[in-house]
Amino acid sequence: MLVMFMVLAVGMLAVTGVLGNLQIAGHEKWQTKTLNQLLRDTVIAPRRGTIYDKDMNVLAQSANVWMLTIDPAAFRKKPKVENPKDLPPKKDWPLDETKVNLMAAKLEEVLGYKQENFRKRCERDSSYEIIDKAVEKDARDTINNYIYDLAHPPKNPDGTKGTAVNISGVNFTVSNKRYYTYDNMASSVIGFVNQQGEGASGIESKYENVLKGVPGKIVVAKDGNKNDLPFIYEKEEAETQGSNLVLTIKTDVQLKLEKHLRQAVSENKVQNKAAGIVMDVNTGEILAMATIPDFSLNDPYTLTDPRLTDTISAMPAETDEDKAVKNKALYTAQQKQWQNKAILDTLHPGSIFKPVTVAAALEENKTTVNATFDCPGYIMVGKQRIACHKASGHGHETLVQGMENSCNPVFISLGLKMGVATFSKYFKAFGLAEPTGVDLPGEAKGIYYPESTMKQIDLATAAFGQSFTITPMQMITATCAVANGGYMVQPHVVSKILDDEGNAVDTKNANVKRQVISKDTSDIVRSMMERVVSNGTGKNAYLEGYRIAGKTGTSEKLKESQESGVKKYIASFCGFAPADDPKVAVLVMLDEPTGASHMGGAIAAPVVKEIMADILPLLGVEPVYNDNDMKNRSIAAPNVINTAVKD
């Protein structure tokens, strides 16, 4: 009896232990399993933050959409066999024609998806087929309710139960679709999102953590057949929308910049793209930035360069190796298409760098405005002869005339007078030895000789902008410092970060890094650069009513020229206005022009003139005409009083 009692006691303890484990220790585990059988969670991708321009025009915006997928196995009918062992694999089961026809007809009605295409999807040996990546919510609700109604038909008129059709394997996943208002405008600046909805380039990539937001969740109840109940039974945990960005970009200015760059690329047969930047001289705000040719933000993976498209299309794709080579070529072409030339390409600046050299020399008292030079068409540096662009020479000239003439011997002389240490000090102070830190991804760093290895010939060629490389962004930032009284300002593209209600949670104010040169030196160099436009190599940038200052540049791409056997150049112009009170700077670079001219003064300066003519009125800069301008504008009108209209 005692033994039996002990056995019962042990048994009771074991049962109690199991029940305790199930009800207490394992409570959460089993509750989770039960809920998983009754509920299905769908993650809601948060709506990505909106991107606005400086004037609050929408540049990029997201809307929730739903990706529709099916499990083809759910649209097959289990064949009847006497022996279960004879049951074929699911991929060989016949289609359930009722389910396929009903679903196919509804999808064609709601989404315009062809019925024959749906049938082909159902015939595939897979468990996951994408039908549509961007189903709007109303369409999604219509399809979900249709499936529910099929599974829960109303009673027949005679009171009998209607025939139910249980369709499973149809799933919706919430995602976002990004819309870009102006399609290709500022494409290399704004950037785009990839197929996973993540920022892939430009601002979209740089500010991914700000824009992406926090995911939400939809909990969907299931019926006894594990079908989703209609949306009225859903429980939604709302996602947190990403923060919004306000850019410094002005759409009206951006469109003008792109218009004239596009025209310049076409007219001058530019082979390696053009870059342009419009920047506020005093704040570092980038009002416009473009790389032309550009691409569609709404269709970024499609190549826009017909030459590349034709080349890649013509590549063979018969073998796996062929396909791999072709895919790699396409990937490389896409990457190049998306590049922002203004910050990613390091180039020889050429003569647009010369204002930096003269500013440094003036600041260090190595020269004066009244200093004179002699140019026989060349200058000797040790035993090496460096030519001026004017083979016959400029003769006897002042420093101001040397700037007007863009005379290489003058600037070589200034560089040699300063020496390696002083020249390098200002090169670094003007921000040319390191990236600017602009808030865009992948900014490149140029190449400059270390002081310890820099020779006199290296210094000589660097003084006129030829033996080192920098980005267009670095060059225009340095030019702004020359123009604004000597202050290095931080270039930036984002001005504000806003929350859902439009409140500013972060504001990017003007950031002055340091003062590089004095205001007196800045005033002198500004005046010299204005004379370049009124009297010198930059005459093609002269604009009636506006005081434009600037510098032309024509630099040879030495490596590319040597490799190809054909001389290749970069034509450029960097200027600002008004010269006496600078507000805005403009830089244009045409990489490998192959038209009638490759000279910056001939083909880049006119582009800047046209850009200035369009944007200065937009920026509130009123024209002021001098006497010469008025003479050119004065046109004598004939006396037409009492004259017939036809005359």
URHUCOR-V151053 format. One record per run of one state. SS is the DSSP state (hx for helix, st for strand, lp for the rest). FROM is the first residue (numbers start at 1). LEN is the number of residues. If there is no record, write none. Layout:
# URHUCOR-V151053
((SS & FROM & LEN) (SS & FROM & LEN))
This chain:
# URHUCOR-V151053
((lp & 1 & 1) (hx & 2 & 24) (lp & 26 & 1) (hx & 27 & 12) (st & 39 & 6) (lp & 45 & 6) (st & 51 & 2) (lp & 53 & 5) (st & 58 & 13) (lp & 71 & 1) (hx & 72 & 4) (st & 76 & 2) (lp & 78 & 6) (hx & 84 & 3) (lp & 87 & 3) (hx & 90 & 3) (lp & 93 & 1) (st & 94 & 2) (lp & 96 & 1) (hx & 97 & 15) (lp & 112 & 3) (hx & 115 & 9) (lp & 124 & 5) (st & 129 & 7) (lp & 136 & 1) (hx & 137 & 15) (lp & 152 & 18) (st & 170 & 11) (lp & 181 & 6) (hx & 187 & 4) (lp & 191 & 2) (st & 193 & 1) (lp & 194 & 5) (st & 199 & 1) (lp & 200 & 2) (hx & 202 & 5) (lp & 207 & 1) (hx & 208 & 4) (lp & 212 & 2) (st & 214 & 1) (lp & 215 & 1) (st & 216 & 7) (lp & 223 & 5) (st & 228 & 1) (lp & 229 & 2) (hx & 231 & 3) (lp & 234 & 1) (st & 235 & 3) (lp & 238 & 2) (st & 240 & 1) (lp & 241 & 3) (st & 244 & 4) (lp & 248 & 3) (hx & 251 & 17) (lp & 268 & 2) (st & 270 & 1) (lp & 271 & 3) (st & 274 & 7) (lp & 281 & 4) (st & 285 & 8) (lp & 293 & 4) (hx & 297 & 3) (lp & 300 & 6) (hx & 306 & 8) (lp & 314 & 6) (hx & 320 & 19) (lp & 339 & 2) (hx & 341 & 4) (lp & 345 & 1) (st & 346 & 2) (lp & 348 & 2) (hx & 350 & 14) (lp & 364 & 8) (st & 372 & 4) (lp & 376 & 2) (st & 378 & 4) (lp & 382 & 2) (st & 384 & 4) (lp & 388 & 7) (st & 395 & 4) (hx & 399 & 7) (lp & 406 & 2) (hx & 408 & 22) (lp & 430 & 17) (st & 447 & 1) (lp & 448 & 3) (hx & 451 & 3) (lp & 454 & 2) (hx & 456 & 7) (lp & 463 & 6) (st & 469 & 3) (hx & 472 & 12) (lp & 484 & 3) (st & 487 & 3) (lp & 490 & 2) (st & 492 & 1) (lp & 493 & 1) (st & 494 & 5) (lp & 499 & 5) (st & 504 & 4) (lp & 508 & 4) (st & 512 & 4) (lp & 516 & 3) (hx & 519 & 17) (lp & 536 & 3) (hx & 539 & 3) (lp & 542 & 1) (st & 543 & 1) (lp & 544 & 2) (st & 546 & 1) (lp & 547 & 1) (st & 548 & 9) (lp & 557 & 1) (hx & 558 & 7) (lp & 565 & 4) (st & 569 & 9) (lp & 578 & 6) (st & 584 & 8) (lp & 592 & 1) (st & 593 & 1) (lp & 594 & 6) (hx & 600 & 4) (lp & 604 & 1) (hx & 605 & 14) (lp & 619 & 8) (hx & 627 & 7) (lp & 634 & 14))
